[in-house]
Amino acid sequence: MRKKLPPRVVGIYRDRSRFRVVICEDGKRRSLIVDSQEEAQRRAEEIAAQLRTPRPSLTVADAVHAWHQARLNSGACKPLTLREQEARLRAFLSSVLSCPLEHISAEHAQRIYLDAVQRPCPKSGKPPAAASLRLYLKLSRAMFAWAGQHEYCRSNPFSGIKPIDEARSCKPQLGIDEARRFLDQALAHSVTAREPLALAAATALLLGLRTREVLSRSVGDLSESGQLLRVERGRCAKETQHVDVPTVLQPHLLALTAGHAADEPLFGRSRQGRQHSRQSLHTLVRRLCQRAHVPAVCIDSLRGLFTVLGPRSGAVSHAVAARLGLGSWPPPPEATLPTLLAQASAPPACSIDAEVGVNAPHHAPIQGSLATALASCSAEQIVAAVDAGTLHRLRALLNSSAAPDSPGAEPLPTGARVRASGS
């Protein structure tokens, strides 16, 4: 096998009315076309001098550090993101950190990737996921591409490596019973341990928010006595929405706002006095999953469960149809007056729902149907429909209420009396 010649300028050749300068480097030929022979001669001498100058030799560790500093100075990424990516890249290239950057060939890169595929992770003891391996390849290619632009190396050894496994399209999700246990544990932990970040995990599930959307909420975003939460949705365009807060979360979120200014973070600050990081919320969610004896999931998985439960509850589809003029929400009553009265006086059922929450009473549709039915009935029909016990409670409630002609007293609305009598 013939020995590879050093980089050099082969010569200057006439190309019709112009001149071509031919350079050989790394076994490849490239051409530079200029207009005059004097210009070709000058450029050939400059390129020959550059090729004779030895390139700066960096180790892989030095190149990783220099790439990190260049990205940090550009301000294109957050410092926390850069630190995490540098740590992951150093772990991926741990076997060649002390090697010169120019000595890393395509064969070395292939061995590094195959070794990472089979190497178990220190935390889980399992091989890394396909998404993690794709991240390692992406970071390695970007680092060597940057090094090639600054002439620290001649080629990118990771450019030809293809991922072995396909990344999973979705994350594992909790079942409905598991989600109930997770929410119970999150709400209980927020009270017993006085950990506001546990409410952030419950908010992510019940409102379907991303990690950034949860952690960036401030006290002033909560309005209407805790019934509405202002959220900046969307990754590209900022779109502000007011999301309905489930009844189960309203008292907990209102308690977080007591004694705090409107610009304070809703879920508190870290021990260093800054906003909680994404990793702190991720770690807490994993810890709550262990305590609730459910599979370990992340915030994106909780948001996916909200997306699944939303259409399943039927509330979203009915509301969209009503907005388009194709129906009404809540739907019109179909039960008779005695059935509605029996349902209103029964104890409220509790279940998880994407629009209302977990362990929230489902009396709102019943009360709306009952009010519609009462409006179309006479007093004699209402008295005939109720039983003796309910009628006795109604009389006692009406007698205890203030008279209409009393100064400063107002009679209770009919709907409020009916709801009070059924409780």
Secondary structure, DSSP 4 states (H G I P E B T S, - for coil): -PPPPPPEEEEEEEETTEEEEEEEETTEEEEEEESSHHHHHHHHHHHHHHHHSPPPP-BHHHHHHHHHHHHHHHTSS-HHHHHHHHHHHHHHTGGGTTSBGGG--HHHHHHHHHHHHHSPPTTTSSPPPHHHHHHHHHHHHHHHHHHHHTTS-SS-TTTT---SSPPPSS-----HHHHHHHHHHHHHHHHHS--HHHHHHHHHHHHT--HHHHHT-BGGGEETTTTEEEEEE-SSS-EEEEEEPPTTTHHHHHHHHTT--TTSBTT-B-TTSSBPPHHHHHHHHHHHHHHHTS----HHHHHHHHHHHHHHHSHHHHHHHHHTTSS-SSPPP-S-HHHHHHHHHSPPPEEEETTTEEEEE--HHHHHHHHHHHHTS-HHHHHHHS-HHHHHHHHHHHHHSPPTTSTT--PPPHHHHHHHHH-
